[in-house]
Structures are given as C-alpha cells and as structure tokens.
Amino acid sequence: MSASIKPFRVEIPQSALDDLRDRLLNTRWPEAETVDDWSQGPPLTQIQAYCDRWAHGYDWRATEARLNSFPHFRTEIDGIDVHFLHVRSPHKDALPLLLTHGWPSSVLEYLDLIGLLIDPDDESEAFHVVCPSLPGHGFSGKPAEPGWTVQRTAQAWAELMARLGYDKYVAQGGDWGSWVSSALGGIDRDRMAGIHLTMPVARPPEEPVELDERDQAAMARMMSFGKNRSGYAAIQGSRPQTLGYALADSPAGQLAWIIDRFWDWAYHDGDLEKAIPADKLLDFATVYWLTNSGASSARMFWESFDKDPMLPTDVPTGCSVFPTDAWLPRAWARQRFTNLVYWNDLDEGGHFPALERPEVLAAELRAFRRVLNQGN
C-alpha cells in the first residue's frame, strides 16, 4: 500500500455530541403543515419524533464502533483528503469493486453489503471492496475551490484505484455513484472490467427511438420527477451556500432535508421505517451534521447537475433497476452504454438498495460478474 495512504478512525469528540443534543432540545419549530400527507414536506410530528429519539434514545457511539470495525483510510488526491473503506476478500482471485454512494447518503449505506461481497458461498464470486466518501461528504475533505465535478471525482477515483494497486476493477453506484461510475467508463476505460448501476443516467438520444411499455412508464416517472419532486435539486444546484447556512445551524433542519429524500426514494407503503429503521436514518443525519456537510455536499449539484456531458462508453455495463429508480428508458441507456450486457428490473426495493435490500444487490452484483466472466 502506498505510503501516502494513512489509516483513519472515526472519533467524534463528546463536546460535538453534547452540542448536537443541546441544539435539538432548543429547536424552534415551524407551525404544522396544512395538509395530512407529505406533499408539503415531512410532517411536523414526524420530525419532532425523530428529533426526540435523536436527543434521548439514539446511540452514535454504537454506530461509530460499527464504522470502526471496518478498515478506514485517507489519502490526498488532487488537493483533497479522500476517505475510504478498503475491505479485502480472503479469496485471492476476488475482483476489485469500487462502490460510490450518492446524496444524501454516505459509506454507511454499504456496511450491510460488504460482508456479502467479500466472502460469498462461491469464492469465485468474491469482491475486494473499496468504498470512498465523495468530496464534501462525510469524512472526506471539502473542496475550497470550484471545479469538483463528476468528471474530476471520477479522475480522483481512478487515481485511488491505481494507488491501491488494482489494474482491473468494476465500478458500481446509484445516484451520484451512478454518474461517477459511468464517467469512469471513459476516464479509466482500459482498467474497467465493468460498470454496474442501480440508477443509470443518460441524455435523450439525438434520433427518435422506439419506446416499449416499460420505457413509456419510465418516461412518465421522469416527467413527474421534473415537475413535482426536483425542488431539492434546483436549490442545491443553484444556491448551495444559501441553503448551507440553515443546514449548518439546525440539526432538525438537516434531518428534515435528508428525511424528505429518504421518504420519496425508499421503497415503502407509507411507513418509511419498514424500509429503513429510524436509527439508521439518524445515522445518516448524524454523519452530515457532525461533519458539517450540508453545504459542501450540496455543491456537487451546483458543479454537475444538468451539466455533466454523460459521454458514451463501451465498457461492459449492467443495470439492476429497483422500482423507485425506474425512470430511465432502456432505449436511452443503450445509446450511452453501448455494451449493455445485463439489465434486470426488480419488483421491490428503492433508491438505497445496499441499505434496503443488501442481499438482493449482492446477488445482482454476482449475477453481473457471471456475465462478465462469460464474456472473457
């Protein structure tokens, strides 16, 4: 391992946890919403209940200990301290796998998945796992200048994998992880064994393409997102600093901003905690709060949202699409991913499959690897 890679531990001072609790206990609340659903955002009683647990029942130290049970490292790349988990499989022929999270997520999303990947029943399907924190997110450093786009992040990830000594690997992700993994298909093409996406992204083809029934349903979902659900992206993509003042000052505000997205994107029947337990939701909010990442994570939208070129790639690509991410027509995906070798539309699961359905995602990654093996 390169000398420039240093071990890292998550060690939050008690004073930061005491400050969090004090702020929660002194929250100034808005009046309740004027509707009986989530159409205006998270209901007041819901956020108050989460904040009460956050202040009185939630145990960050348990989460911190679980995080530290995995090997953490940091290394400086392009002026940024990049934090990452690096968990090697006990099987020597394991395939390196680069997992990239999105927003409002973190490396926490992958903790239940990693064990399923590094030591499966069939050792020929094992992976070495590298899981970095995006710049401005979690325990990675925060850019102090503009320019940290999806493309630049992908370049940093290519350097990270080279620094770890991997000459062939698969990149996997959803949300921003999908954008970054896809960009690696051009930036680090010669070392890419494959790309696996749970939220494939592509621009409309220049020429009309035929859409089947599934694609037409995806188009309808895409149009609904653009009209009714993308306010968070418009704000973070245009005024991340303005939003950042509120998120840096109010843990209740940071929590509500995050919970709104988990509610909309996770797969559930109206009870979010059936998909993601309350303490796991609080884990994510706590990481964003303790690292003061509200503004810095939002800037990735300002840098890249609606700006990334989404260049075509011929790297072998697989897509495992869960219902709440089924918004891209396959016909569009084929135009960008010209070597699309695997596609599976799943019946259940949402935007955070490593958190919601880790066993299913692990099985999908193993299935994709089998396809890759057949092509070699």
Contacts in CASP RR format, 6 or more apart in sequence:
PFRMAT RR
TARGET T0000
AUTHOR 0000-0000-0000
METHOD contacts of the structure
MODEL  1
MSASIKPFRVEIPQSALDDLRDRLLNTRWPEAETVDDWSQGPPLTQIQAY
CDRWAHGYDWRATEARLNSFPHFRTEIDGIDVHFLHVRSPHKDALPLLLT
HGWPSSVLEYLDLIGLLIDPDDESEAFHVVCPSLPGHGFSGKPAEPGWTV
QRTAQAWAELMARLGYDKYVAQGGDWGSWVSSALGGIDRDRMAGIHLTMP
VARPPEEPVELDERDQAAMARMMSFGKNRSGYAAIQGSRPQTLGYALADS
PAGQLAWIIDRFWDWAYHDGDLEKAIPADKLLDFATVYWLTNSGASSARM
FWESFDKDPMLPTDVPTGCSVFPTDAWLPRAWARQRFTNLVYWNDLDEGG
HFPALERPEVLAAELRAFRRVLNQGN
1 164 0 8 1.000
2 75 0 8 1.000
2 163 0 8 1.000
2 164 0 8 1.000
4 75 0 8 1.000
4 76 0 8 1.000
4 163 0 8 1.000
5 73 0 8 1.000
5 74 0 8 1.000
5 75 0 8 1.000
5 163 0 8 1.000
5 164 0 8 1.000
6 73 0 8 1.000
6 74 0 8 1.000
6 75 0 8 1.000
7 71 0 8 1.000
7 72 0 8 1.000
7 73 0 8 1.000
8 72 0 8 1.000
8 73 0 8 1.000
8 74 0 8 1.000
8 83 0 8 1.000
8 139 0 8 1.000
9 68 0 8 1.000
9 72 0 8 1.000
10 64 0 8 1.000
10 67 0 8 1.000
10 68 0 8 1.000
10 72 0 8 1.000
10 139 0 8 1.000
11 64 0 8 1.000
12 60 0 8 1.000
12 64 0 8 1.000
12 290 0 8 1.000
16 290 0 8 1.000
17 60 0 8 1.000
20 54 0 8 1.000
20 251 0 8 1.000
20 286 0 8 1.000
20 289 0 8 1.000
20 290 0 8 1.000
21 55 0 8 1.000
23 250 0 8 1.000
23 251 0 8 1.000
23 252 0 8 1.000
24 51 0 8 1.000
24 54 0 8 1.000
24 55 0 8 1.000
24 251 0 8 1.000
24 252 0 8 1.000
25 55 0 8 1.000
27 51 0 8 1.000
27 250 0 8 1.000
27 251 0 8 1.000
27 252 0 8 1.000
29 44 0 8 1.000
29 48 0 8 1.000
29 252 0 8 1.000
30 44 0 8 1.000
31 44 0 8 1.000
32 43 0 8 1.000
32 44 0 8 1.000
32 45 0 8 1.000
33 40 0 8 1.000
33 41 0 8 1.000
33 43 0 8 1.000
33 44 0 8 1.000
34 40 0 8 1.000
37 43 0 8 1.000
38 260 0 8 1.000
38 263 0 8 1.000
38 264 0 8 1.000
41 256 0 8 1.000
41 260 0 8 1.000
42 256 0 8 1.000
42 259 0 8 1.000
42 260 0 8 1.000
42 263 0 8 1.000
46 259 0 8 1.000
47 252 0 8 1.000
47 253 0 8 1.000
47 255 0 8 1.000
47 256 0 8 1.000
47 259 0 8 1.000
50 255 0 8 1.000
50 259 0 8 1.000
50 278 0 8 1.000
50 281 0 8 1.000
50 282 0 8 1.000
51 251 0 8 1.000
51 252 0 8 1.000
51 255 0 8 1.000
53 278 0 8 1.000
53 279 0 8 1.000
53 282 0 8 1.000
54 251 0 8 1.000
54 255 0 8 1.000
54 282 0 8 1.000
54 285 0 8 1.000
54 286 0 8 1.000
58 279 0 8 1.000
58 282 0 8 1.000
58 286 0 8 1.000
59 279 0 8 1.000
60 286 0 8 1.000
60 290 0 8 1.000
63 108 0 8 1.000
63 279 0 8 1.000
63 283 0 8 1.000
63 286 0 8 1.000
66 111 0 8 1.000
67 107 0 8 1.000
67 108 0 8 1.000
67 111 0 8 1.000
70 85 0 8 1.000
70 87 0 8 1.000
70 111 0 8 1.000
70 114 0 8 1.000
71 85 0 8 1.000
71 86 0 8 1.000
71 87 0 8 1.000
72 83 0 8 1.000
72 84 0 8 1.000
72 85 0 8 1.000
72 139 0 8 1.000
73 83 0 8 1.000
73 84 0 8 1.000
73 85 0 8 1.000
73 86 0 8 1.000
74 81 0 8 1.000
74 82 0 8 1.000
74 83 0 8 1.000
74 84 0 8 1.000
74 139 0 8 1.000
74 140 0 8 1.000
75 81 0 8 1.000
75 82 0 8 1.000
75 84 0 8 1.000
75 160 0 8 1.000
75 163 0 8 1.000
76 82 0 8 1.000
77 156 0 8 1.000
77 159 0 8 1.000
77 160 0 8 1.000
77 163 0 8 1.000
78 152 0 8 1.000
78 155 0 8 1.000
78 156 0 8 1.000
78 159 0 8 1.000
80 135 0 8 1.000
80 140 0 8 1.000
80 141 0 8 1.000
80 142 0 8 1.000
80 143 0 8 1.000
80 148 0 8 1.000
80 156 0 8 1.000
81 140 0 8 1.000
81 141 0 8 1.000
82 132 0 8 1.000
82 133 0 8 1.000
82 135 0 8 1.000
82 140 0 8 1.000
82 141 0 8 1.000
82 156 0 8 1.000
82 160 0 8 1.000
83 107 0 8 1.000
83 132 0 8 1.000
83 133 0 8 1.000
83 138 0 8 1.000
83 139 0 8 1.000
83 140 0 8 1.000
83 141 0 8 1.000
84 107 0 8 1.000
84 130 0 8 1.000
84 131 0 8 1.000
84 132 0 8 1.000
84 133 0 8 1.000
84 160 0 8 1.000
85 107 0 8 1.000
85 110 0 8 1.000
85 114 0 8 1.000
85 129 0 8 1.000
85 130 0 8 1.000
85 131 0 8 1.000
85 132 0 8 1.000
86 128 0 8 1.000
86 129 0 8 1.000
86 130 0 8 1.000
86 131 0 8 1.000
86 164 0 8 1.000
87 114 0 8 1.000
87 115 0 8 1.000
87 118 0 8 1.000
87 128 0 8 1.000
87 129 0 8 1.000
87 131 0 8 1.000
88 94 0 8 1.000
88 118 0 8 1.000
88 128 0 8 1.000
88 129 0 8 1.000
89 117 0 8 1.000
89 118 0 8 1.000
89 119 0 8 1.000
89 126 0 8 1.000
89 127 0 8 1.000
89 128 0 8 1.000
89 129 0 8 1.000
90 118 0 8 1.000
90 119 0 8 1.000
90 126 0 8 1.000
91 119 0 8 1.000
91 123 0 8 1.000
91 126 0 8 1.000
93 123 0 8 1.000
93 124 0 8 1.000
93 126 0 8 1.000
94 118 0 8 1.000
94 123 0 8 1.000
94 126 0 8 1.000
94 127 0 8 1.000
94 128 0 8 1.000
95 126 0 8 1.000
95 127 0 8 1.000
95 128 0 8 1.000
95 168 0 8 1.000
95 169 0 8 1.000
95 170 0 8 1.000
95 193 0 8 1.000
95 369 0 8 1.000
96 127 0 8 1.000
96 128 0 8 1.000
96 130 0 8 1.000
96 161 0 8 1.000
96 164 0 8 1.000
96 166 0 8 1.000
96 168 0 8 1.000
96 169 0 8 1.000
96 170 0 8 1.000
97 117 0 8 1.000
97 127 0 8 1.000
97 128 0 8 1.000
97 129 0 8 1.000
97 130 0 8 1.000
97 169 0 8 1.000
97 170 0 8 1.000
97 171 0 8 1.000
97 172 0 8 1.000
97 365 0 8 1.000
98 130 0 8 1.000
98 131 0 8 1.000
98 132 0 8 1.000
98 157 0 8 1.000
98 160 0 8 1.000
98 161 0 8 1.000
98 169 0 8 1.000
98 170 0 8 1.000
98 171 0 8 1.000
98 172 0 8 1.000
98 181 0 8 1.000
98 184 0 8 1.000
99 110 0 8 1.000
99 113 0 8 1.000
99 129 0 8 1.000
99 130 0 8 1.000
99 131 0 8 1.000
99 172 0 8 1.000
99 173 0 8 1.000
99 354 0 8 1.000
100 131 0 8 1.000
100 132 0 8 1.000
100 134 0 8 1.000
100 157 0 8 1.000
100 171 0 8 1.000
100 172 0 8 1.000
100 173 0 8 1.000
100 174 0 8 1.000
100 176 0 8 1.000
100 177 0 8 1.000
100 180 0 8 1.000
100 181 0 8 1.000
101 107 0 8 1.000
101 109 0 8 1.000
101 110 0 8 1.000
101 131 0 8 1.000
101 133 0 8 1.000
101 134 0 8 1.000
101 137 0 8 1.000
101 173 0 8 1.000
101 174 0 8 1.000
101 175 0 8 1.000
101 176 0 8 1.000
101 177 0 8 1.000
102 134 0 8 1.000
102 137 0 8 1.000
102 173 0 8 1.000
102 174 0 8 1.000
102 175 0 8 1.000
102 176 0 8 1.000
102 177 0 8 1.000
103 134 0 8 1.000
103 137 0 8 1.000
103 175 0 8 1.000
103 176 0 8 1.000
103 261 0 8 1.000
103 297 0 8 1.000
103 298 0 8 1.000
103 300 0 8 1.000
103 301 0 8 1.000
104 257 0 8 1.000
104 258 0 8 1.000
104 261 0 8 1.000
104 262 0 8 1.000
104 284 0 8 1.000
104 288 0 8 1.000
104 297 0 8 1.000
105 175 0 8 1.000
105 284 0 8 1.000
105 352 0 8 1.000
105 355 0 8 1.000
106 133 0 8 1.000
106 137 0 8 1.000
106 138 0 8 1.000
106 284 0 8 1.000
106 287 0 8 1.000
106 288 0 8 1.000
107 131 0 8 1.000
107 132 0 8 1.000
107 133 0 8 1.000
107 138 0 8 1.000
107 139 0 8 1.000
108 280 0 8 1.000
108 283 0 8 1.000
108 284 0 8 1.000
108 287 0 8 1.000
108 355 0 8 1.000
109 352 0 8 1.000
109 354 0 8 1.000
109 355 0 8 1.000
110 129 0 8 1.000
110 131 0 8 1.000
110 354 0 8 1.000
112 354 0 8 1.000
112 355 0 8 1.000
112 358 0 8 1.000
113 354 0 8 1.000
113 358 0 8 1.000
113 361 0 8 1.000
113 362 0 8 1.000
114 129 0 8 1.000
114 131 0 8 1.000
116 358 0 8 1.000
116 359 0 8 1.000
116 362 0 8 1.000
117 126 0 8 1.000
117 127 0 8 1.000
117 129 0 8 1.000
117 362 0 8 1.000
117 365 0 8 1.000
118 126 0 8 1.000
118 127 0 8 1.000
118 128 0 8 1.000
118 129 0 8 1.000
119 126 0 8 1.000
120 126 0 8 1.000
120 362 0 8 1.000
120 366 0 8 1.000
122 366 0 8 1.000
125 366 0 8 1.000
125 369 0 8 1.000
125 370 0 8 1.000
127 170 0 8 1.000
127 365 0 8 1.000
127 369 0 8 1.000
128 166 0 8 1.000
130 160 0 8 1.000
130 161 0 8 1.000
130 164 0 8 1.000
130 166 0 8 1.000
130 169 0 8 1.000
132 140 0 8 1.000
132 157 0 8 1.000
132 160 0 8 1.000
133 139 0 8 1.000
133 140 0 8 1.000
134 140 0 8 1.000
134 153 0 8 1.000
134 176 0 8 1.000
134 177 0 8 1.000
134 180 0 8 1.000
134 297 0 8 1.000
134 300 0 8 1.000
135 141 0 8 1.000
135 142 0 8 1.000
135 143 0 8 1.000
135 148 0 8 1.000
135 153 0 8 1.000
135 156 0 8 1.000
135 296 0 8 1.000
135 300 0 8 1.000
136 142 0 8 1.000
136 143 0 8 1.000
136 148 0 8 1.000
136 293 0 8 1.000
136 296 0 8 1.000
136 297 0 8 1.000
136 299 0 8 1.000
136 300 0 8 1.000
137 291 0 8 1.000
137 293 0 8 1.000
137 296 0 8 1.000
137 297 0 8 1.000
137 300 0 8 1.000
138 287 0 8 1.000
138 288 0 8 1.000
138 291 0 8 1.000
138 293 0 8 1.000
138 297 0 8 1.000
139 291 0 8 1.000
141 296 0 8 1.000
142 293 0 8 1.000
142 296 0 8 1.000
143 296 0 8 1.000
143 299 0 8 1.000
146 303 0 8 1.000
147 303 0 8 1.000
148 299 0 8 1.000
148 300 0 8 1.000
148 303 0 8 1.000
149 303 0 8 1.000
149 304 0 8 1.000
149 307 0 8 1.000
149 308 0 8 1.000
150 176 0 8 1.000
150 179 0 8 1.000
150 180 0 8 1.000
150 183 0 8 1.000
150 300 0 8 1.000
150 303 0 8 1.000
150 304 0 8 1.000
150 308 0 8 1.000
151 183 0 8 1.000
151 187 0 8 1.000
151 304 0 8 1.000
151 308 0 8 1.000
151 309 0 8 1.000
153 180 0 8 1.000
153 183 0 8 1.000
153 300 0 8 1.000
154 180 0 8 1.000
154 181 0 8 1.000
154 183 0 8 1.000
154 184 0 8 1.000
154 187 0 8 1.000
154 188 0 8 1.000
155 187 0 8 1.000
157 171 0 8 1.000
157 180 0 8 1.000
157 184 0 8 1.000
157 188 0 8 1.000
158 184 0 8 1.000
158 187 0 8 1.000
158 188 0 8 1.000
158 191 0 8 1.000
161 169 0 8 1.000
161 188 0 8 1.000
161 191 0 8 1.000
162 191 0 8 1.000
166 191 0 8 1.000
167 191 0 8 1.000
168 191 0 8 1.000
168 192 0 8 1.000
168 193 0 8 1.000
169 191 0 8 1.000
169 192 0 8 1.000
169 193 0 8 1.000
170 192 0 8 1.000
170 193 0 8 1.000
170 194 0 8 1.000
170 195 0 8 1.000
170 196 0 8 1.000
170 365 0 8 1.000
170 368 0 8 1.000
170 369 0 8 1.000
170 372 0 8 1.000
171 180 0 8 1.000
171 181 0 8 1.000
171 184 0 8 1.000
171 185 0 8 1.000
171 192 0 8 1.000
171 194 0 8 1.000
171 195 0 8 1.000
171 196 0 8 1.000
172 181 0 8 1.000
172 195 0 8 1.000
172 196 0 8 1.000
172 197 0 8 1.000
172 198 0 8 1.000
172 365 0 8 1.000
173 180 0 8 1.000
173 181 0 8 1.000
173 196 0 8 1.000
173 197 0 8 1.000
173 198 0 8 1.000
173 199 0 8 1.000
174 181 0 8 1.000
174 197 0 8 1.000
174 198 0 8 1.000
174 199 0 8 1.000
174 325 0 8 1.000
174 351 0 8 1.000
175 199 0 8 1.000
175 351 0 8 1.000
176 300 0 8 1.000
178 197 0 8 1.000
178 198 0 8 1.000
178 199 0 8 1.000
178 200 0 8 1.000
178 201 0 8 1.000
179 201 0 8 1.000
179 304 0 8 1.000
179 308 0 8 1.000
181 195 0 8 1.000
181 196 0 8 1.000
181 197 0 8 1.000
182 195 0 8 1.000
182 197 0 8 1.000
182 200 0 8 1.000
182 201 0 8 1.000
182 310 0 8 1.000
182 313 0 8 1.000
182 336 0 8 1.000
182 337 0 8 1.000
183 308 0 8 1.000
183 311 0 8 1.000
184 192 0 8 1.000
184 195 0 8 1.000
185 192 0 8 1.000
185 195 0 8 1.000
185 313 0 8 1.000
185 315 0 8 1.000
186 192 0 8 1.000
186 311 0 8 1.000
186 313 0 8 1.000
186 315 0 8 1.000
189 313 0 8 1.000
189 314 0 8 1.000
189 315 0 8 1.000
192 315 0 8 1.000
193 316 0 8 1.000
193 372 0 8 1.000
194 315 0 8 1.000
194 316 0 8 1.000
194 317 0 8 1.000
194 318 0 8 1.000
194 372 0 8 1.000
195 313 0 8 1.000
195 315 0 8 1.000
195 316 0 8 1.000
195 317 0 8 1.000
195 318 0 8 1.000
195 337 0 8 1.000
196 317 0 8 1.000
196 318 0 8 1.000
196 319 0 8 1.000
196 320 0 8 1.000
196 342 0 8 1.000
196 364 0 8 1.000
196 365 0 8 1.000
196 368 0 8 1.000
197 317 0 8 1.000
197 318 0 8 1.000
197 319 0 8 1.000
197 320 0 8 1.000
198 319 0 8 1.000
198 320 0 8 1.000
198 321 0 8 1.000
198 322 0 8 1.000
198 325 0 8 1.000
198 351 0 8 1.000
198 353 0 8 1.000
198 361 0 8 1.000
199 321 0 8 1.000
199 325 0 8 1.000
199 328 0 8 1.000
199 351 0 8 1.000
200 317 0 8 1.000
200 319 0 8 1.000
200 321 0 8 1.000
200 328 0 8 1.000
200 333 0 8 1.000
200 336 0 8 1.000
200 337 0 8 1.000
201 310 0 8 1.000
201 328 0 8 1.000
202 310 0 8 1.000
202 328 0 8 1.000
202 332 0 8 1.000
202 333 0 8 1.000
202 335 0 8 1.000
202 336 0 8 1.000
202 337 0 8 1.000
203 310 0 8 1.000
203 332 0 8 1.000
203 336 0 8 1.000
204 332 0 8 1.000
205 331 0 8 1.000
205 332 0 8 1.000
205 335 0 8 1.000
209 329 0 8 1.000
209 331 0 8 1.000
209 332 0 8 1.000
209 335 0 8 1.000
210 331 0 8 1.000
211 219 0 8 1.000
211 329 0 8 1.000
211 331 0 8 1.000
212 330 0 8 1.000
212 331 0 8 1.000
214 326 0 8 1.000
214 329 0 8 1.000
214 330 0 8 1.000
214 345 0 8 1.000
215 329 0 8 1.000
215 330 0 8 1.000
215 331 0 8 1.000
215 332 0 8 1.000
216 329 0 8 1.000
217 326 0 8 1.000
218 326 0 8 1.000
218 327 0 8 1.000
218 328 0 8 1.000
218 329 0 8 1.000
218 330 0 8 1.000
219 329 0 8 1.000
221 326 0 8 1.000
221 327 0 8 1.000
222 327 0 8 1.000
222 328 0 8 1.000
225 327 0 8 1.000
229 264 0 8 1.000
232 257 0 8 1.000
232 260 0 8 1.000
232 261 0 8 1.000
233 301 0 8 1.000
233 305 0 8 1.000
235 242 0 8 1.000
235 243 0 8 1.000
235 298 0 8 1.000
236 243 0 8 1.000
236 298 0 8 1.000
236 299 0 8 1.000
236 301 0 8 1.000
236 302 0 8 1.000
236 305 0 8 1.000
237 298 0 8 1.000
237 301 0 8 1.000
237 302 0 8 1.000
237 305 0 8 1.000
238 302 0 8 1.000
240 295 0 8 1.000
240 298 0 8 1.000
240 299 0 8 1.000
240 301 0 8 1.000
240 302 0 8 1.000
241 295 0 8 1.000
243 257 0 8 1.000
243 294 0 8 1.000
243 295 0 8 1.000
243 298 0 8 1.000
244 294 0 8 1.000
244 295 0 8 1.000
244 298 0 8 1.000
245 295 0 8 1.000
246 253 0 8 1.000
247 253 0 8 1.000
247 254 0 8 1.000
247 257 0 8 1.000
247 288 0 8 1.000
247 294 0 8 1.000
247 295 0 8 1.000
247 298 0 8 1.000
248 292 0 8 1.000
248 294 0 8 1.000
248 295 0 8 1.000
251 285 0 8 1.000
251 289 0 8 1.000
254 285 0 8 1.000
254 288 0 8 1.000
254 289 0 8 1.000
254 294 0 8 1.000
255 282 0 8 1.000
255 285 0 8 1.000
255 289 0 8 1.000
257 294 0 8 1.000
258 281 0 8 1.000
258 284 0 8 1.000
258 285 0 8 1.000
258 288 0 8 1.000
259 272 0 8 1.000
259 281 0 8 1.000
259 285 0 8 1.000
262 272 0 8 1.000
262 276 0 8 1.000
262 281 0 8 1.000
262 284 0 8 1.000
262 352 0 8 1.000
263 272 0 8 1.000
265 324 0 8 1.000
265 325 0 8 1.000
265 350 0 8 1.000
265 351 0 8 1.000
265 352 0 8 1.000
266 272 0 8 1.000
266 275 0 8 1.000
266 276 0 8 1.000
266 324 0 8 1.000
266 349 0 8 1.000
266 350 0 8 1.000
266 351 0 8 1.000
266 352 0 8 1.000
266 356 0 8 1.000
267 275 0 8 1.000
267 322 0 8 1.000
267 323 0 8 1.000
267 324 0 8 1.000
267 348 0 8 1.000
267 349 0 8 1.000
267 350 0 8 1.000
267 356 0 8 1.000
268 274 0 8 1.000
268 275 0 8 1.000
272 281 0 8 1.000
273 281 0 8 1.000
275 349 0 8 1.000
275 350 0 8 1.000
275 356 0 8 1.000
276 352 0 8 1.000
276 355 0 8 1.000
276 356 0 8 1.000
280 355 0 8 1.000
287 293 0 8 1.000
288 294 0 8 1.000
288 297 0 8 1.000
310 336 0 8 1.000
311 336 0 8 1.000
312 335 0 8 1.000
312 336 0 8 1.000
312 337 0 8 1.000
312 338 0 8 1.000
313 336 0 8 1.000
313 337 0 8 1.000
313 338 0 8 1.000
313 339 0 8 1.000
314 338 0 8 1.000
314 339 0 8 1.000
315 337 0 8 1.000
315 339 0 8 1.000
316 339 0 8 1.000
316 341 0 8 1.000
316 371 0 8 1.000
316 372 0 8 1.000
316 375 0 8 1.000
317 337 0 8 1.000
317 339 0 8 1.000
317 340 0 8 1.000
317 341 0 8 1.000
317 342 0 8 1.000
318 337 0 8 1.000
318 340 0 8 1.000
318 341 0 8 1.000
318 342 0 8 1.000
318 343 0 8 1.000
318 368 0 8 1.000
318 371 0 8 1.000
319 333 0 8 1.000
319 337 0 8 1.000
319 340 0 8 1.000
319 342 0 8 1.000
319 343 0 8 1.000
319 344 0 8 1.000
320 342 0 8 1.000
320 344 0 8 1.000
320 346 0 8 1.000
320 353 0 8 1.000
320 361 0 8 1.000
320 364 0 8 1.000
320 365 0 8 1.000
320 368 0 8 1.000
321 328 0 8 1.000
321 343 0 8 1.000
321 344 0 8 1.000
321 345 0 8 1.000
321 346 0 8 1.000
322 346 0 8 1.000
322 348 0 8 1.000
322 349 0 8 1.000
322 350 0 8 1.000
322 351 0 8 1.000
322 353 0 8 1.000
322 356 0 8 1.000
322 357 0 8 1.000
323 346 0 8 1.000
323 347 0 8 1.000
323 348 0 8 1.000
323 349 0 8 1.000
323 350 0 8 1.000
324 349 0 8 1.000
324 350 0 8 1.000
324 351 0 8 1.000
325 350 0 8 1.000
325 351 0 8 1.000
326 345 0 8 1.000
330 343 0 8 1.000
333 340 0 8 1.000
333 343 0 8 1.000
334 340 0 8 1.000
341 371 0 8 1.000
341 372 0 8 1.000
341 375 0 8 1.000
342 367 0 8 1.000
342 368 0 8 1.000
342 371 0 8 1.000
344 364 0 8 1.000
344 367 0 8 1.000
346 357 0 8 1.000
346 360 0 8 1.000
346 364 0 8 1.000
348 357 0 8 1.000
348 360 0 8 1.000
349 356 0 8 1.000
349 357 0 8 1.000
349 360 0 8 1.000
350 356 0 8 1.000
350 357 0 8 1.000
353 360 0 8 1.000
353 361 0 8 1.000
354 361 0 8 1.000
END
